[in-house]
Amino acid sequence: MLDVRQLADADLSAARKLSATAFGWRPSSDAPPPVAASPDARIRWGAFDESGTLVAQAVDLVHEQWWGGRVLAASGVASVAVAPEHRGRGASRAVMSTLLHSARDRGAAVAALFCTSSAVYRSLGFEVCGALRTVTLPTAVLDRRAAPSTVRLRGGDGTDWPLVRAVYDEIARTGNGFLSRRGPLFADPDGDALPDGLDGLTVAEDAATGQVVGYTLFERGSGYGDDSYLHVYDCLALTADAARALLAGLASWGPVAPTLRLRLTPWPDAVAAQLPVERLREQHVDVWM
């Protein structure tokens, strides 16, 4: 019989070791647990055997998602891991059932996860909804001369976050499953600094009105040789001209970043409509349920 309960701070070392075994990474024995924007952002659950050993775990990420044009309270299921000796004996179902009941009780209307075992998650009621795709594209195939005069680009910083988020919301509300990027899992920028992991923000403004009509968020890879790249997390635009301007801006990276890594929306948008799709190559696909 398994004892399923919320993990305490004293359990986190065992939880890190279980994650290391399941996912193949080796944390330092004295490494602190990862820090979220708020202590309330992650609710960690564990299943313990008769000896008190942690044999399974799952994390409820407290966030929101866009569904049907509305923001709903949601659970992001993460870090589901079972000790090898206990697999196939109901440990994952025990810890996941407790997580899902708890998430419902706190108000979550939907739960989502990236799939590692469709059979396990289908047995719990999940089904495939889409995929998060990252593609590569030779920077040289984009045209710097295609930038329209109706849109101007400028460098942005953390103070632009409300304007950037307004563009994101306008696009996210048209589909299902996009995170709201609000709540305890996310921290707004502090002053003019960008969130950790981002090196730059390019803002596209309507030249006539000054309205922000698109943006690009990116991380700069290392070096500037043939294997250098620019990782584009968001390239979102509200108009075709804004999309052309942003892609022309990305084209300017060609001499020092010959490859773009671009995360695409799951449906056609203004940026995707301007891409030379015949030159896209899949780099990574995460199926989500």
C-alpha positions as CSV (number, residue, x, y, z in Angstrom):
1,M,0.0,0.0,0.0
2,L,1.4,3.4,-1.0
3,D,1.2,6.5,1.1
4,V,0.6,9.5,-1.2
5,R,1.2,12.9,0.2
6,Q,2.5,16.4,-0.6
7,L,6.3,16.5,-0.5
8,A,8.0,18.5,2.3
9,D,11.3,20.2,2.0
10,A,13.0,17.2,3.7
11,D,11.8,15.1,0.7
12,L,13.3,17.2,-2.1
13,S,16.7,15.5,-2.1
14,A,15.0,12.2,-2.7
15,A,12.8,13.8,-5.3
16,R,15.8,15.1,-7.2
17,K,17.5,11.7,-7.2
18,L,14.3,10.1,-8.5
19,S,14.1,12.7,-11.3
20,A,17.8,12.1,-12.1
21,T,17.2,8.4,-12.5
22,A,14.1,8.9,-14.6
23,F,15.3,11.7,-16.9
24,G,19.0,11.0,-17.1
25,W,20.6,14.1,-15.5
26,R,23.0,14.2,-12.6
27,P,22.3,17.1,-10.1
28,S,24.9,18.1,-7.6
29,S,24.2,16.4,-4.3
30,D,24.0,19.7,-2.6
31,A,22.2,21.6,-5.3
32,P,19.3,23.6,-4.1
33,P,15.8,22.8,-5.5
34,P,14.8,24.9,-8.5
35,V,13.2,28.2,-7.6
36,A,10.0,29.3,-9.3
37,A,8.5,32.8,-9.5
38,S,6.6,32.0,-6.3
39,P,6.7,29.2,-3.7
40,D,3.1,28.5,-4.6
41,A,3.9,27.8,-8.3
42,R,4.7,24.1,-7.8
43,I,2.8,21.6,-5.7
44,R,4.9,18.4,-5.4
45,W,3.3,15.0,-4.7
46,G,5.0,11.8,-3.8
47,A,4.1,8.1,-3.2
48,F,6.0,6.3,-0.5
49,D,6.3,2.6,0.1
50,E,6.0,0.7,3.4
51,S,9.6,1.6,4.3
52,G,9.0,5.3,3.7
53,T,11.0,5.4,0.5
54,L,9.9,7.8,-2.2
55,V,9.0,5.6,-5.2
56,A,6.9,8.0,-7.4
57,Q,6.4,11.7,-7.8
58,A,4.5,14.2,-9.9
59,V,4.4,18.0,-9.9
60,D,1.3,20.2,-10.3
61,L,2.4,23.5,-12.0
62,V,-0.1,26.2,-11.0
63,H,-0.9,28.2,-14.1
64,E,-3.6,29.4,-16.6
65,Q,-4.3,28.5,-20.2
66,W,-6.4,30.0,-23.0
67,W,-9.3,27.9,-24.1
68,G,-12.2,29.1,-26.3
69,G,-11.1,32.7,-25.9
70,R,-11.0,32.6,-22.1
71,V,-8.3,32.2,-19.5
72,L,-8.9,29.1,-17.4
73,A,-7.2,27.9,-14.2
74,A,-5.1,24.9,-15.2
75,S,-2.7,22.3,-14.0
76,G,0.6,21.7,-15.8
77,V,1.6,18.1,-14.9
78,A,5.4,17.8,-14.8
79,S,8.3,15.7,-13.4
80,V,6.3,12.4,-13.3
81,A,8.8,9.8,-12.3
82,V,8.6,6.2,-10.9
83,A,11.4,4.2,-9.4
84,P,12.4,1.4,-11.9
85,E,11.5,-1.3,-9.4
86,H,8.0,0.0,-8.9
87,R,7.0,0.6,-12.5
88,G,3.9,-1.3,-13.7
89,R,2.5,-1.6,-10.1
90,G,0.2,1.4,-10.0
91,A,2.5,4.0,-8.5
92,S,2.1,6.5,-11.3
93,R,-1.7,6.1,-11.2
94,A,-1.7,6.6,-7.4
95,V,0.3,9.8,-7.4
96,M,-1.4,11.2,-10.6
97,S,-4.9,10.6,-9.3
98,T,-4.1,12.5,-6.1
99,L,-2.5,15.3,-8.1
100,L,-5.5,15.6,-10.4
101,H,-8.1,15.6,-7.6
102,S,-6.1,18.2,-5.7
103,A,-5.8,20.4,-8.8
104,R,-9.6,20.2,-9.4
105,D,-10.2,21.1,-5.8
106,R,-8.0,24.2,-6.1
107,G,-10.1,25.3,-9.2
108,A,-8.1,23.9,-12.2
109,A,-10.5,23.3,-15.1
110,V,-8.0,21.5,-17.4
111,A,-4.7,19.6,-17.0
112,A,-2.0,19.3,-19.6
113,L,1.4,17.6,-20.0
114,F,4.1,16.8,-22.4
115,C,3.7,13.1,-23.3
116,T,6.3,10.5,-22.3
117,S,3.9,7.5,-22.3
118,S,0.6,7.8,-24.2
119,A,-0.7,4.5,-22.8
120,V,-0.3,5.7,-19.2
121,Y,-1.8,9.1,-19.7
122,R,-4.6,7.9,-21.9
123,S,-5.6,5.6,-19.0
124,L,-6.0,8.7,-16.9
125,G,-8.2,10.5,-19.3
126,F,-5.6,12.5,-21.3
127,E,-5.6,12.7,-25.1
128,V,-3.3,14.3,-27.6
129,C,-4.2,18.0,-28.3
130,G,-1.2,19.2,-30.3
131,A,2.5,19.6,-30.5
132,L,5.1,22.3,-29.7
133,R,7.4,22.5,-32.7
134,T,10.9,24.0,-32.9
135,V,12.2,24.2,-36.4
136,T,15.5,25.3,-37.9
137,L,15.9,27.7,-40.8
138,P,19.0,29.1,-42.6
139,T,19.1,32.7,-41.7
140,A,20.3,33.5,-45.2
141,V,16.9,32.6,-46.8
142,L,15.2,35.5,-45.1
143,D,15.2,38.8,-47.0
144,R,16.5,42.0,-45.2
145,R,15.1,44.1,-48.0
146,A,11.6,42.9,-47.4
147,A,11.1,45.2,-44.4
148,P,8.1,47.5,-45.1
149,S,8.3,51.3,-44.3
150,T,5.0,51.0,-42.4
151,V,6.7,49.3,-39.5
152,R,9.7,50.3,-37.5
153,L,11.8,48.0,-35.2
154,R,13.4,49.0,-32.0
155,G,15.2,47.3,-29.1
156,G,13.0,46.5,-26.1
157,D,13.5,45.7,-22.5
158,G,11.5,44.6,-19.4
159,T,9.5,47.9,-19.4
160,D,7.9,46.8,-22.6
161,W,6.4,43.7,-21.1
162,P,2.8,44.9,-20.8
163,L,2.9,45.8,-24.6
164,V,4.5,42.5,-25.5
165,R,2.0,40.6,-23.5
166,A,-0.9,42.4,-25.1
167,V,0.3,41.1,-28.5
168,Y,0.8,37.6,-27.1
169,D,-2.7,37.6,-25.6
170,E,-4.3,38.7,-28.9
171,I,-2.8,35.7,-30.6
172,A,-3.1,33.2,-27.8
173,R,-6.9,33.9,-27.4
174,T,-7.5,32.6,-30.9
175,G,-6.4,29.1,-30.1
176,N,-6.5,26.5,-27.3
177,G,-3.8,25.5,-24.7
178,F,-1.6,28.6,-24.8
179,L,-0.4,29.6,-21.3
180,S,-1.6,32.9,-20.1
181,R,2.0,33.6,-18.8
182,R,0.5,35.0,-15.6
183,G,0.3,33.7,-12.1
184,P,2.8,32.2,-9.6
185,L,4.8,30.3,-12.2
186,F,5.8,33.4,-14.0
187,A,7.6,36.5,-12.8
188,D,7.2,39.8,-14.6
189,P,10.5,41.6,-15.4
190,D,12.1,43.6,-12.7
191,G,12.6,47.1,-14.1
192,D,14.2,47.1,-17.6
193,A,15.8,43.6,-17.2
194,L,14.4,40.7,-19.3
195,P,13.4,37.4,-17.7
196,D,16.2,34.9,-17.2
197,G,17.1,32.9,-20.3
198,L,16.3,35.8,-22.7
199,D,19.1,37.9,-24.3
200,G,17.0,40.2,-26.4
201,L,13.6,41.7,-27.4
202,T,12.8,43.4,-30.7
203,V,9.6,45.4,-30.8
204,A,7.7,46.2,-34.0
205,E,5.7,49.4,-34.0
206,D,3.3,50.8,-36.5
207,A,5.2,53.7,-38.0
208,A,2.1,55.9,-38.2
209,T,0.5,55.3,-34.8
210,G,3.3,53.9,-32.6
211,Q,1.2,51.0,-31.6
212,V,3.1,47.8,-30.9
213,V,2.1,45.2,-33.5
214,G,4.6,42.5,-33.0
215,Y,7.8,41.4,-31.2
216,T,10.6,38.9,-31.2
217,L,12.1,37.3,-28.1
218,F,15.4,35.5,-28.5
219,E,18.4,33.8,-26.8
220,R,21.8,34.3,-28.5
221,G,23.7,31.1,-29.0
222,S,27.5,31.1,-28.4
223,G,30.1,31.9,-31.0
224,Y,29.7,33.2,-34.6
225,G,30.9,30.3,-36.7
226,D,29.0,28.0,-39.0
227,D,27.4,26.3,-36.1
228,S,26.2,29.4,-34.3
229,Y,22.5,30.0,-34.0
230,L,19.8,32.4,-32.7
231,H,17.1,30.7,-30.6
232,V,13.8,32.6,-31.3
233,Y,11.3,31.7,-28.5
234,D,8.5,34.1,-29.8
235,C,8.2,35.8,-33.2
236,L,4.6,37.1,-33.1
237,A,2.9,39.7,-35.2
238,L,-0.6,41.1,-35.5
239,T,-0.2,42.2,-39.2
240,A,1.5,40.9,-42.3
241,D,3.7,44.0,-42.4
242,A,4.8,43.5,-38.8
243,A,5.7,39.9,-39.7
244,R,7.7,40.9,-42.7
245,A,9.6,43.5,-40.6
246,L,10.4,41.1,-37.8
247,L,11.7,38.5,-40.2
248,A,13.8,41.1,-42.0
249,G,15.2,41.9,-38.6
250,L,16.1,38.3,-38.0
251,A,17.7,38.1,-41.5
252,S,20.3,40.7,-40.2
253,W,21.7,38.0,-37.9
254,G,23.0,36.0,-40.9
255,P,26.7,36.9,-40.7
256,V,27.1,35.8,-37.1
257,A,24.2,33.3,-36.6
258,P,23.7,31.3,-39.8
259,T,20.9,29.2,-38.3
260,L,17.6,30.3,-36.6
261,R,15.9,28.0,-34.1
262,L,12.3,29.1,-34.3
263,R,9.4,28.0,-32.1
264,L,6.2,28.0,-34.1
265,T,2.6,28.5,-33.1
266,P,0.4,25.4,-33.6
267,W,-1.7,27.0,-36.3
268,P,-1.0,29.4,-39.2
269,D,-0.3,33.0,-38.1
270,A,1.1,36.1,-39.7
271,V,4.7,35.1,-39.3
272,A,4.2,31.5,-40.5
273,A,2.5,32.9,-43.6
274,Q,5.8,34.7,-44.5
275,L,8.2,31.8,-43.9
276,P,9.8,29.8,-46.7
277,V,8.3,26.6,-45.4
278,E,10.2,24.4,-47.8
279,R,13.4,25.4,-45.9
280,L,12.1,24.5,-42.5
281,R,13.5,21.5,-40.7
282,E,12.1,19.9,-37.6
283,Q,14.5,20.2,-34.7
284,H,12.3,19.1,-31.9
285,V,8.6,18.2,-31.4
286,D,7.0,17.9,-28.0
287,V,3.6,16.2,-28.1
288,W,1.2,17.5,-25.5
289,M,-1.9,16.0,-24.0
